[in-house]
Structures are given as structure tokens and as C-alpha cells.
């Protein structure tokens, strides 16, 4: 990956007694698709607004190419923000909406027209040039907003919940389109979302936020397979976080018994461990460690919930053809290398 474009150092921002950002630091690389992920109120949008220039931090630095971004006035920063609502001009057609941002530049009318048509072609809006926003679908409106945001060729494009207004099918199509467009234009994208599937599908790297702090920064695969704390384990993907007591060789669970696995905890400590639903195998028995209490057909698999004898619920992804029904007694098995201990 290329060099750092944006460097955030020890950034803090308070709103009254609430710490929206608490001494956070991160680097974002040139031409990277970077996601800020977390629940509502975790600080991710505050960070986006600071980068855009709509908020200022109480302390810390934001550097772009090692220069102070905070010293640059909002309207001249090489940064653009695509609003969640798209904020298109209802009385203007697609061409005018996209070209509007170029009208206050030094470009000639001919250059503005050429540049606008080039963007329209790259984003796939050729058939909609003369349409007003109310004549466009949600996905088309989003493309117009994206084209307008890209028109001035910012170094960074900020996207605040860009796909939240779209239905599932269009959202999936636009995820592919966003990646294509980002690659085509070579602009660094920073995306704010609370949707983990969206972040995992789109981003090269993800910063997971909670209560104004960054809990982990990593690739989607690393976050899923090797979360470093319980919050990330719980927030990224479907996971079973179960309670147990550490032993010299692993841990002991009230329903699953002794599990041999390496960890760094003293014997007798209360620990949590993560096991993903796809890493669990089930065997029907007369008297098992749990009972199937729910089974939902989900296309290529069954999503099965098991109530263990200590009343914890475990989710398992089973093959759609598995003869497992509600009420069946089952034993659970999994590999030690698929367990993460906290």
C-alpha cells in the first residue's frame, strides 16, 4: 500500500461533558478505501466533520501530506463530503447538478462541460443527463451526488452512511460501484457506517469505534478472524461470546466441559471466548450439551440456535440438508485454533 495521505494524531473533541473523541490516532493511505465503523454516537461522524472542516478538535493534529489540514479554510480544503441525504438541487438536471461545483473555478465553460461529461460517462449516467432528481431512482441519485462530489477532484472524499437510504439489492450493487469508482478516479475514500457488512465489503481497512475511542484498526479479514477485544468480537460478524473459567490447559465451560486451548490467563479466572457459527459442528445425541430451540432456512444454510444447559444461546450455521430440527439434543464440537479467548 502507498504512503500515508492523512495522519490523525492524539485528536480529542468534547461536547460539554461528553467525549466524542478521546485521544485517537490513525493513518489513512493514498488511494485507500477506509471505513470508520461503530454504533451511533461513537464519534465516527465527528471525526469525519473535523476532516471536512465543519468541526474543530479541542486538541490534536490532522495532517495531510504532513501539512496541517486544520489550518486550511473549509472551502479550500482538498476534501469533499458527500451528504447522507445527497442534497441534490431539485430544479437542476443531472448535468447541472454535477457541473455546479466547477462553476466557481478558473475553468472555462468548455472545460467544465468536457470534465462533467467525462465524469458522467465514468459513473454511467449517460442516459440521464437531462433528468431532474425526482425522475431518478435512489441508486441513480446517489451516483449523481457521488459525481458532483468527485467533480472538483478532491484528494479525499468523505461519505457519511452513503448507502443507508437504498434497499438491499441496490445497496449491494452500489457497493460494487463505489469500489469501481474509487479505483477509477484514484481518490482516497473515507466512509462512515454503522453497518459492519458494508464496511467489510467496501474497505481495505476499518477502524472500529466505541464511545469516542478506536478499539482496533485492521483489514476486514483480520478483524473477523483475530479481534483483539470483546467489543470488536461482538461487533464484527456473527459470533458466540461465551463465559468460562480458565484452567492450566485451557478453560472449563459449564455445558461444554473442558476445552484445551492456549491463553495467557491465570488458572481460575473468568474469561470470555469467541467461536464463530460457521466453525461449530453438531451431532445429534440422546442427551446433549444443548437443545435446538430455533432453526431458520437461509438459502444455502440453516441458522440454528442452541440453548446450552447453562442457558447460554449459541448460533450455528449448518448445511441446509442437515437433518436437525427444533427439540433435537446435540453436542457441539470445534477446533481449538478457531477459538479466541478474552
CORSULPE-V705459 format. One record per run of one state. SS is the DSSP state (hx for helix, st for strand, lp for the rest). FROM is the first residue (numbers start at 1). TO is the last residue. If there is no record, write none. Layout:
SS	FROM	TO
SS	FROM	TO
This chain:
lp	1	3
st	4	15
lp	16	17
st	18	29
lp	30	32
st	33	37
lp	38	43
hx	44	52
lp	53	58
st	59	64
lp	65	66
st	67	68
hx	69	71
lp	72	73
hx	74	76
lp	77	78
st	79	82
lp	83	92
st	93	93
hx	94	102
lp	103	108
hx	109	123
lp	124	125
hx	126	128
lp	129	131
st	132	132
hx	133	135
lp	136	137
hx	138	151
lp	152	155
st	156	160
lp	161	167
hx	168	185
lp	186	187
st	188	193
lp	194	195
hx	196	202
lp	203	204
st	205	210
lp	211	212
st	213	218
lp	219	219
hx	220	225
lp	226	229
hx	230	235
lp	236	239
st	240	246
lp	247	249
st	250	253
lp	254	256
st	257	260
lp	261	269
st	270	275
lp	276	276
hx	277	279
lp	280	280
st	281	284
lp	285	289
st	290	297
lp	298	300
st	301	308
lp	309	312
st	313	319
lp	320	328
st	329	333
lp	334	335
hx	336	338
lp	339	339
st	340	341
lp	342	342
